[in-house]
């Protein structure tokens, strides 16, 4: 990182936990606002179309979120 960014980060590192959390929340809100109107990338659009086509071919071949999550947690 550049010296200015390092200086800013070092200033944040020297703050209290509460101040760090507030800074992260403000940063996250800023990211959310600035990306709210972003269009999906061409890769993301292609992936969505492929997955939608697979679903339309066999709409009964899906899993509930609860099942996917349970399977994942079993593997941990």
C-alpha positions in Angstrom: 0.0 0.0 0.0 1.0 3.6 -0.4 2.3 5.7 2.5 -1.0 7.7 2.7 -3.1 4.5 3.0 -0.7 3.0 5.5 -0.9 6.1 7.6 -4.7 6.1 7.5 -4.8 2.4 8.5 -2.3 2.9 11.3 -4.4 5.7 12.6 -7.4 3.3 12.6 -5.4 0.6 14.3 -4.7 2.9 17.2 -8.4 3.5 17.8 -10.6 1.8 20.3 -12.5 -1.3 19.3 -15.8 0.6 19.2 -14.3 3.2 16.9 -12.8 0.5 14.6 -16.3 -1.1 14.4 -17.9 2.2 13.5 -15.3 2.8 10.8 -15.9 -0.7 9.4 -19.7 -0.1 9.4 -19.3 3.2 7.6 -16.9 1.6 5.0 -19.3 -1.3 4.5 -22.3 1.1 4.0 -20.2 3.0 1.5 -19.3 -0.1 -0.5 -23.0 -1.2 -0.4 -24.2 2.1 -1.7 -21.6 2.4 -4.4 -22.2 -1.2 -5.7 -26.0 -1.2 -5.5 -26.4 -0.3 -9.1 -23.6 -2.4 -10.5 -24.5 -4.6 -13.3 -23.5 -8.3 -13.2 -20.3 -9.1 -15.1 -20.5 -11.0 -18.3 -19.2 -14.1 -16.4 -22.0 -13.7 -13.8 -24.7 -13.3 -16.5 -23.4 -16.4 -18.3 -23.4 -18.4 -15.0 -26.9 -17.3 -14.2 -28.2 -18.3 -17.6 -26.5 -21.7 -17.4 -27.9 -22.4 -13.9 -31.4 -21.3 -14.9 -31.2 -23.6 -18.0 -30.2 -26.5 -15.8 -33.1 -25.7 -13.4 -35.6 -25.6 -16.2 -34.4 -28.9 -17.6 -35.1 -30.6 -14.2 -36.8 -28.3 -11.7 -37.3 -31.2 -9.2 -33.5 -31.7 -8.9 -32.9 -29.0 -6.3 -32.0 -29.0 -2.6 -33.5 -26.9 0.1 -31.1 -24.4 1.7 -31.5 -26.2 5.1 -30.3 -29.5 3.5 -27.3 -27.9 1.8 -26.3 -26.2 5.0 -26.7 -29.4 7.1 -24.6 -31.3 4.6 -21.9 -28.7 4.8 -21.9 -28.6 8.6 -21.6 -32.4 8.7 -18.4 -32.2 6.7 -16.7 -29.7 9.0 
